[in-house]
Amino acid sequence: MRKMRLVMGSLVGLALLSGPSAAQDAIGKAFSETLFEEETISASVREHPDVSGLSKAEMNRVLQARDVVREFFQRLSAPSAGNVVELLDPAMAARYGDRMALRRDRFGAERYLSFEIFDFRISDDANEVKFRYFLGENDRGRTTVRQRALTLRDAGGRWLIAEFDNFDFD
């Protein structure tokens, strides 16, 4: 609070010397920066699934699938990153003609800030990986974190997205 008073006081004094319009702009900017400053509350307390039973090969497959999720969001956000529909299995790709159709139907017009995987399952034959993740979205200045899910399948040595939002892990 003391910091806010010091910043506001300094800016008010400076702004008054510059004129009423500049004063209001400076006060508004200082207020906005102080109000919307990110604050760390605590360290994360989430628990991750036990991975001790996975073989090294299974761990590598999960990481390969995760890399496809990363690439998917990069391509979804930036058309210059490549064709996002190429990362979908053929049945899924047939539902969407292009990046914009996929984005509109599955993700809307939001700007994606981050994704964080918090749970996963790998099938017994290691050919399917399901991820549950948090997706940080920004829509007109409002940030929302949503819980989402993706299922990826191995298609001849290449991971492709086969399902969206299938939260059933059993």
trRosetta pair geometry for C-beta under 8 A, 3 or more apart (Angstrom, degrees):
i j d omega theta_ij theta_ji phi_ij phi_ji
1 4 5.6 -50 -154 32 36 114
1 5 6.6 35 149 -18 66 103
2 5 5.7 -54 -151 36 34 110
2 6 6.3 34 152 -18 67 106
3 6 5.8 -57 -150 37 30 111
3 7 6.2 26 156 -15 66 109
3 34 7.5 171 111 -127 99 114
4 7 5.9 -57 -145 40 28 108
4 8 6.0 23 159 -15 65 112
4 34 5.0 100 -112 -164 95 152
5 8 5.9 -58 -140 43 27 108
5 9 5.9 29 160 -22 64 111
6 9 5.8 -56 -142 37 25 111
6 10 6.3 23 160 -16 62 108
7 10 6.0 -59 -149 37 26 109
7 11 6.2 18 158 -12 63 113
7 30 5.1 175 142 -162 109 121
7 34 6.4 169 72 -67 149 127
8 11 5.9 -63 -145 43 28 107
8 12 6.1 31 157 -24 66 107
8 27 6.8 51 -145 -136 83 81
8 30 5.7 160 -90 122 60 140
8 31 7.3 56 -98 -70 107 76
8 34 7.9 -44 -52 -14 96 157
9 12 5.8 -52 -144 32 27 111
9 13 6.5 26 158 -16 62 106
10 13 6.0 -59 -154 36 28 110
10 14 6.3 22 154 -12 65 110
11 14 5.6 -55 -142 43 34 109
11 15 5.7 32 159 -21 68 112
11 26 4.5 -169 -177 147 107 111
11 27 6.0 156 119 -83 121 54
11 29 7.8 -155 -151 67 150 94
11 30 4.7 -145 -3 -37 166 150
12 15 5.8 -58 -139 41 25 110
12 16 6.3 32 159 -27 62 105
12 23 6.8 49 -143 -159 53 102
12 26 7.7 -178 -75 99 33 116
12 27 6.3 50 -84 -86 76 107
13 16 6.0 -52 -149 27 26 111
13 17 7.1 23 154 -15 58 104
14 17 6.0 -62 -163 33 33 110
14 18 6.7 20 148 -13 67 112
14 26 6.5 -139 87 180 105 167
15 18 5.5 -63 -150 40 39 109
15 19 7.9 -77 174 60 64 42
15 22 5.4 -167 -149 116 78 81
15 23 3.1 120 143 -115 113 61
15 24 7.4 159 176 -7 140 30
15 25 7.5 179 -131 56 123 71
15 26 4.1 -153 -79 45 123 137
15 27 6.3 -80 9 -34 170 86
16 23 5.5 58 -70 -98 47 132
18 22 3.7 -73 117 89 122 149
18 23 6.5 166 65 -52 93 70
18 26 7.6 104 47 -22 140 136
19 22 4.9 82 61 18 84 105
19 23 6.7 -144 95 -14 39 92
20 23 5.5 -55 -145 32 30 116
20 24 6.6 28 160 -18 65 103
21 24 6.0 -54 -152 34 31 107
21 25 6.5 30 151 -17 64 108
22 25 5.6 -55 -148 38 34 113
22 26 6.2 32 156 -19 68 107
23 26 6.0 -58 -147 38 28 108
23 27 6.2 25 156 -17 64 109
24 27 5.8 -55 -143 39 30 110
24 28 6.1 30 157 -19 64 109
25 28 5.8 -58 -147 38 26 111
25 29 6.3 26 156 -19 64 108
26 29 5.8 -54 -145 36 29 110
26 30 6.3 27 157 -16 64 107
27 30 5.9 -57 -147 39 29 109
27 31 6.1 31 154 -20 64 109
28 31 5.7 -55 -145 38 28 113
28 32 6.1 28 157 -20 65 109
29 32 5.8 -55 -146 37 28 111
29 33 6.3 25 158 -16 64 108
30 33 6.0 -56 -145 38 28 108
30 34 6.2 23 158 -14 64 111
31 34 6.0 -64 -148 41 26 107
31 35 5.9 21 160 -17 66 114
32 35 6.0 -57 -137 40 25 108
32 36 6.0 -9 174 10 64 116
33 36 6.9 -72 -133 51 18 88
33 37 6.4 45 160 -60 58 94
34 37 6.0 -32 -152 -13 26 117
42 45 7.2 4 120 -34 122 104
46 118 6.0 -68 169 -143 148 117
48 51 7.5 -22 132 -21 111 106
48 118 7.3 -128 -107 -162 69 56
48 119 7.9 -176 -148 -89 56 55
49 119 5.7 95 -36 -136 116 71
49 120 6.6 -128 27 45 144 67
50 53 6.9 56 123 3 101 96
51 54 5.0 -36 -174 14 77 122
51 59 7.0 77 177 -99 123 103
54 58 4.3 -131 -165 90 94 124
54 59 5.1 114 129 -57 128 82
54 62 7.3 -30 -153 -9 154 137
54 122 7.2 80 -115 33 115 142
55 58 4.7 98 52 6 76 102
55 59 7.1 -136 95 -4 41 85
56 59 5.6 -51 -149 35 34 114
56 60 6.4 36 152 -20 65 104
57 60 5.7 -53 -151 35 31 113
57 61 6.5 32 151 -20 64 104
57 126 7.2 9 123 -155 99 168
58 61 5.6 -52 -148 34 34 112
58 62 6.5 36 153 -19 66 103
58 122 5.7 138 -167 108 106 165
58 126 5.4 -119 -109 -112 82 124
59 62 5.8 -53 -150 35 32 111
59 63 6.4 29 153 -15 65 107
60 63 5.7 -57 -148 39 32 110
60 64 6.3 36 152 -22 66 104
61 64 5.6 -50 -147 33 33 114
61 65 6.5 33 153 -17 64 104
61 122 6.8 99 94 -137 117 136
61 126 5.2 89 63 179 171 108
61 129 6.9 179 133 -54 93 128
61 154 7.5 -44 -155 -70 115 127
62 65 5.8 -54 -151 37 31 111
62 66 6.4 35 149 -21 64 105
62 120 6.2 101 -149 134 120 155
62 122 5.8 -84 -76 -69 102 127
62 129 5.7 153 -116 -125 65 141
63 66 5.4 -49 -145 35 35 116
63 67 6.5 43 152 -25 64 99
64 67 5.7 -49 -154 28 32 115
64 68 7.1 35 147 -19 61 99
64 159 5.8 154 128 -20 95 134
65 68 5.7 -50 -159 29 38 113
65 69 7.0 41 144 -19 65 99
65 129 4.0 108 108 55 177 148
65 131 7.3 177 128 -38 115 117
65 152 4.5 163 -150 73 109 148
65 159 4.7 -175 -105 -138 66 157
66 69 5.5 -49 -155 30 40 114
66 70 6.6 43 147 -19 67 100
66 117 6.4 -73 -123 -25 112 156
66 131 7.1 119 -97 -85 76 146
67 70 5.5 -48 -151 34 37 115
67 71 6.3 36 151 -17 66 105
67 159 7.9 118 65 48 84 140
68 71 5.6 -53 -145 40 34 111
68 72 6.1 45 150 -30 65 103
68 87 6.0 157 -172 -156 98 115
68 152 6.0 119 76 -125 140 148
68 159 4.4 -131 -26 95 153 118
68 160 7.4 -129 -169 -91 152 23
68 161 7.0 -173 139 -49 121 84
69 72 5.4 -48 -148 28 31 119
69 73 6.8 23 157 -12 63 102
69 115 7.0 -122 150 104 112 150
69 117 7.4 92 89 -65 162 117
69 131 6.3 -29 -73 41 155 161
69 133 7.4 143 179 -32 148 159
69 150 6.0 152 -107 64 111 157
69 152 7.4 -104 -55 -48 90 135
69 161 7.9 107 -91 -83 66 110
70 73 6.3 -62 -156 38 29 102
70 74 6.5 28 150 -18 65 108
70 115 7.9 -157 -97 58 58 121
71 74 5.5 -55 -147 37 35 113
71 75 6.1 29 157 -14 69 108
71 81 7.7 -178 -164 154 69 121
71 82 7.7 -18 179 57 102 133
71 87 6.4 174 103 -95 107 144
72 75 6.1 -62 -149 41 25 105
72 76 6.1 27 154 -23 64 110
72 84 6.3 82 -151 -150 61 96
72 87 5.0 -156 -92 114 88 159
72 150 7.9 150 62 -131 166 159
72 161 6.3 72 -100 -42 147 138
73 76 5.4 -49 -137 36 34 115
73 77 6.2 27 163 -14 65 109
73 112 5.8 -113 -164 110 110 155
73 115 5.9 -160 -59 -7 162 133
74 77 6.2 -65 -150 41 25 104
74 78 6.3 -35 172 36 64 105
74 81 4.7 -156 138 -172 93 162
75 78 7.0 -83 -128 63 23 67
75 79 7.8 51 -170 -117 63 28
75 81 4.5 -137 -94 96 56 112
75 82 5.0 -60 -110 69 116 81
75 83 6.9 2 -167 96 133 13
75 84 3.8 162 122 -82 118 84
75 87 6.8 155 44 -7 151 134
75 99 7.3 -128 148 -116 90 122
76 84 5.1 86 -72 -112 62 153
76 99 6.8 174 -126 -158 50 100
76 102 7.3 -107 -119 108 98 118
76 103 6.0 144 -164 -91 93 100
76 107 6.6 45 179 40 139 163
76 112 7.1 43 95 7 117 144
77 81 7.5 42 67 8 75 142
77 111 7.3 72 -135 -151 106 64
77 112 5.6 -110 -79 42 120 106
78 81 4.4 87 85 -17 100 109
79 99 6.1 174 -106 65 90 168
82 86 7.0 -68 152 38 107 131
83 86 4.6 84 94 -13 102 108
83 99 7.0 -132 -148 -54 56 106
84 87 5.9 -52 -171 25 51 112
84 88 7.8 50 139 -23 69 99
84 99 4.9 96 31 -110 115 93
84 102 6.2 -143 102 70 124 154
85 88 5.6 -49 -162 22 51 115
85 93 5.0 97 179 -137 93 96
85 96 5.9 -153 -110 96 109 109
85 97 8.0 -68 -93 130 154 20
85 98 6.5 -88 -34 -133 137 30
85 99 6.6 -115 -30 -65 92 60
85 102 6.4 -170 -81 -37 84 142
86 93 7.7 50 -88 -109 21 135
87 160 6.3 173 174 -135 45 66
87 161 5.7 45 133 2 88 105
88 92 4.0 -124 180 98 112 113
88 93 4.1 153 89 -64 114 78
88 96 7.1 99 14 42 169 120
88 102 7.7 -150 -44 -112 144 139
88 160 6.1 63 166 -179 15 100
88 161 5.1 -47 -108 65 60 95
88 162 7.9 135 -163 -81 65 31
89 92 5.0 81 55 16 73 106
89 93 6.8 -145 91 -10 29 94
89 153 6.1 18 -70 51 140 114
89 155 6.1 161 -116 -60 94 139
89 160 4.2 121 -69 118 70 129
89 161 6.7 -137 -9 78 78 41
89 162 4.7 23 4 -96 137 74
90 93 5.5 -55 -136 38 29 113
90 94 6.4 38 161 -29 63 102
91 94 6.0 -50 -154 24 28 115
91 95 7.6 31 148 -22 56 99
91 162 7.5 40 58 -147 110 76
92 95 6.0 -52 -166 22 40 113
92 96 7.4 -3 153 12 68 105
92 160 7.7 174 40 150 127 105
92 161 6.2 -105 96 102 167 82
92 162 6.1 -164 -31 -141 131 32
92 163 7.5 -140 -85 -71 128 34
93 96 6.5 -80 -154 53 37 87
95 105 7.8 -133 139 101 108 168
96 101 4.5 167 -155 100 79 109
96 102 4.0 49 -161 -69 157 84
96 105 6.7 -138 -97 31 106 138
97 101 4.9 85 41 1 81 155
98 101 5.4 99 52 10 64 101
98 102 7.2 -124 106 -2 35 93
99 102 5.8 -62 -151 39 30 111
99 103 6.0 27 156 -19 68 111
100 103 5.6 -53 -140 39 31 111
100 104 6.0 33 160 -20 65 108
101 104 5.9 -54 -143 37 26 111
101 105 6.2 16 161 -11 62 114
102 105 6.2 -67 -145 42 24 103
102 106 5.8 -19 175 18 65 118
102 107 7.6 22 135 15 72 104
103 106 6.9 -73 -126 53 17 84
103 107 5.2 -59 -152 60 58 105
103 108 7.3 -75 159 64 74 15
103 109 7.4 75 145 -90 111 45
104 107 7.9 0 -16 56 8 64
104 108 7.0 47 -140 -108 36 29
104 109 7.6 19 -103 -58 65 76
106 164 5.6 -98 -137 -145 124 171
107 110 6.7 -108 159 43 84 97
107 112 7.5 -31 -177 -60 134 119
108 137 8.0 49 69 -157 118 148
108 139 7.4 -13 123 -96 132 130
109 139 7.3 96 85 -123 80 99
110 137 4.0 6 158 -169 149 115
110 138 6.3 143 -172 62 91 39
110 139 4.5 -61 -108 -70 92 95
110 144 7.8 -77 -132 45 151 109
111 137 7.0 130 68 -164 45 63
111 138 4.6 -30 68 64 99 97
111 139 7.4 168 20 -75 73 46
112 115 7.1 -5 177 -44 121 92
112 135 6.5 -54 -137 -174 106 99
112 136 6.9 107 -167 81 62 63
112 137 5.9 -38 -103 -103 58 67
112 138 7.7 -174 -85 18 12 79
113 136 4.0 -63 66 110 105 113
113 137 6.8 -170 7 -92 91 13
113 138 5.5 83 -43 -23 112 106
113 143 6.9 -5 -3 -134 151 111
114 134 7.9 14 106 103 92 91
114 135 7.7 179 92 -152 50 41
114 136 4.3 29 49 33 83 124
115 133 5.1 27 179 156 100 135
115 134 6.8 166 -155 83 52 52
115 135 5.1 -12 -105 -104 87 68
115 136 7.2 -146 -72 17 40 76
115 148 8.0 -60 -135 52 111 121
116 133 6.0 161 79 -162 37 86
116 134 4.7 -4 55 51 95 99
116 136 7.8 51 -5 -20 99 101
117 120 6.3 14 176 -51 123 107
117 131 5.1 -63 -128 -162 112 117
117 132 7.2 109 -155 76 66 45
117 133 4.6 -47 -95 -95 51 99
118 132 5.9 -56 64 99 83 92
118 133 6.4 142 8 -115 76 40
118 134 6.3 54 -19 -17 121 94
119 131 7.3 143 84 -161 54 48
119 132 4.2 9 58 46 101 113
119 169 7.4 -63 140 -80 124 154
120 129 6.2 -8 -172 -174 113 94
120 130 6.4 160 -155 85 59 55
120 131 5.0 -17 -101 -103 92 64
120 132 7.2 -152 -71 20 46 69
121 129 7.2 169 85 -153 48 50
121 130 4.7 5 51 51 94 103
121 169 4.9 151 -28 -153 144 100
122 126 5.7 10 166 -118 116 62
122 128 7.2 152 -158 85 49 54
122 129 5.2 -15 -103 -103 74 80
123 126 6.4 -147 72 -55 75 15
123 127 5.8 -44 64 51 130 65
123 128 4.0 57 -17 50 129 95
123 129 7.5 -109 -2 -64 80 41
125 128 7.7 55 65 10 89 84
126 154 7.7 32 124 -16 68 142
127 153 6.3 23 149 -158 82 75
127 154 4.4 -100 -149 33 72 113
128 151 6.5 -5 -171 -174 102 98
128 152 7.0 163 -153 85 54 50
128 153 5.1 -17 -101 -103 80 74
128 154 7.3 -111 -62 3 44 80
128 162 7.6 -55 -130 32 100 145
129 151 7.4 165 87 -154 43 53
129 152 5.0 -8 60 58 90 99
129 159 7.4 -20 32 -136 118 127
130 149 6.5 4 -178 -175 95 108
130 150 7.2 176 -151 90 54 45
130 151 4.8 -19 -101 -103 82 79
130 152 7.8 -179 -81 21 35 65
130 166 6.8 -88 -134 88 124 101
130 169 6.2 -168 91 -108 142 80
131 149 6.6 171 89 -150 53 60
131 150 5.1 1 54 55 99 89
131 151 7.9 -176 21 -82 65 35
131 152 7.5 28 -3 -2 103 104
132 147 6.7 1 -178 -174 100 95
132 148 7.4 166 -155 88 56 38
132 149 5.0 -27 -101 -97 66 90
132 167 6.6 60 -101 -130 114 79
132 169 7.7 -58 -33 -61 119 124
133 147 7.6 161 86 -152 33 53
133 148 5.8 -25 68 67 81 85
133 149 7.2 146 19 -95 72 38
133 150 7.2 -2 12 8 118 101
134 145 5.2 1 -176 -177 111 105
134 146 7.1 151 -156 75 59 35
134 147 6.1 -37 -98 -96 65 57
134 148 7.6 123 -122 20 17 80
135 145 7.0 158 75 -154 41 55
135 146 5.1 -21 58 61 94 89
135 147 7.9 159 15 -101 80 10
135 148 5.0 20 -10 6 122 129
136 143 6.4 -6 -172 -170 92 104
136 144 7.6 161 -153 84 47 41
136 145 5.2 -22 -96 -99 67 81
137 143 6.9 159 83 -152 47 54
137 144 5.0 -16 62 62 99 88
137 145 7.6 169 18 -87 73 31
137 146 6.6 15 0 2 119 109
138 141 7.2 21 -175 -90 94 10
138 142 7.2 153 -155 74 54 39
138 143 5.1 -23 -98 -96 75 74
138 144 7.9 169 -84 19 30 69
139 142 5.5 -28 69 62 77 92
139 144 6.9 -4 15 8 107 114
148 164 7.6 -37 -176 -171 105 84
148 165 6.0 -69 -156 -88 73 80
149 163 7.9 -12 117 113 97 97
149 164 7.3 127 84 -179 67 42
149 165 5.2 105 51 -123 89 28
149 166 5.7 -119 110 58 130 45
149 167 4.9 -179 -21 -82 153 61
150 161 5.8 -58 -168 -134 111 105
150 163 7.1 154 -161 85 43 62
150 164 6.3 -17 -106 -114 66 54
150 165 8.0 10 -71 -37 46 39
151 161 7.3 107 76 -160 50 61
151 162 5.0 -61 103 66 97 95
151 163 3.9 22 38 47 118 102
151 164 7.9 -118 20 -53 80 21
151 166 5.4 -7 -27 47 124 125
152 159 4.7 20 168 -176 127 105
152 160 6.5 158 -154 77 79 28
152 161 5.6 -48 -98 -96 76 48
152 162 6.4 135 -130 6 21 90
153 159 7.3 156 78 -147 26 61
153 160 6.1 -27 62 62 76 81
153 162 4.4 48 -3 -37 111 139
154 157 6.9 40 -173 -60 100 15
154 158 7.2 128 -158 62 59 32
154 159 6.0 -39 -96 -91 57 63
155 158 5.3 -39 68 71 86 86
155 159 7.5 129 16 -119 81 13
155 160 4.9 10 -1 6 129 122
161 164 7.4 36 167 -64 118 77
163 166 4.5 9 136 -9 137 127
